Amino acid sequence: MSLLEARNVVSGYGDAEILHGVDLNVENDEIVTIIGPNGAGKSTMMKATYGLIDCWEGSVRFSGEDITSLRPNEVTRRGLCYVPQKENVFPTLSVRENLEMGAYIDGNPTEDDLQTVWDRFPILSERRNQRAGSMSGGQQQMLALSSALMIDPDLLLVDEPSAGLAPDLVDNMFDRLVDIRDETNTAILMVEQNARQALSVSDRGYVLDMGENEFEGDGTALLESDEVAALYLGEWYALNCKQQTK
């Protein structure tokens, strides 16, 4: 039994059908990445999985339970948390207060819980009393991830973790995701435009195109696939081809 099983998910917004029967699995302790061109339905799939939008058809099962019709707060209580790309912190609250909000289901976090965050992200410790909205995009992303981890979820959904980060912080963000998986045994499903780096740290990946499954497989295999690279990683693929022919 997979930790997360989505089958034939059909969903969208209003009268616009975006997903046309998408399947995906996430196993325990895996990092899985969804890639694809803009408009492929990647973020829509994450929202349908978490209950932010309705599944019109199909099903989503988490730890063996059908969660298709559950609302986000109910899904969270079952150990599945979501970190959106934007507006993912409470800007007027301090860093510490954001973490306390992240732990609201289990009550107030202990000092040991907070110390784990300070050890993982020292910059958050330094700024624990600073308003979250006054921090950089990268620091807010660290805080959003840490807040989601306060209830020790089994699966973390992360939408575009590298979006808006300075280039020198992107590697660090992906390293932190691997550390989170390794240190907490939390599986991660992420959507990411930076396909090359995301797949390089992923156990498996899915490629969506026009709301449908196009490719799936081992992260490294997808990264090395000429067909995937030519279609979805065009700039990176072309650059490498040029370098190889020099």
Secondary structure, DSSP 8 states (H G I E B T S, - for coil): --SEEEEEEEEEETTEEEEEEEEEEE-TT-EEEEE-STTSSHHHHHHHHHTSS--SEEEEEETTEE-TT--HHHHHHTTEEEE-SSS-S-TTSBHHHHHHHHTTTT-S--HHHHHHHHHH-HHHHHTTTSBGGGS-HHHHHHHHHHHHGGG--SEEEEE-TTTT--HHHHHHHHHHHHHHHHHH--EEEEE-S-HHHHHHT-SEEEEEETTEEEEEEEHHHHHH-HHHHHHHSHHHHHHHHHHHH-
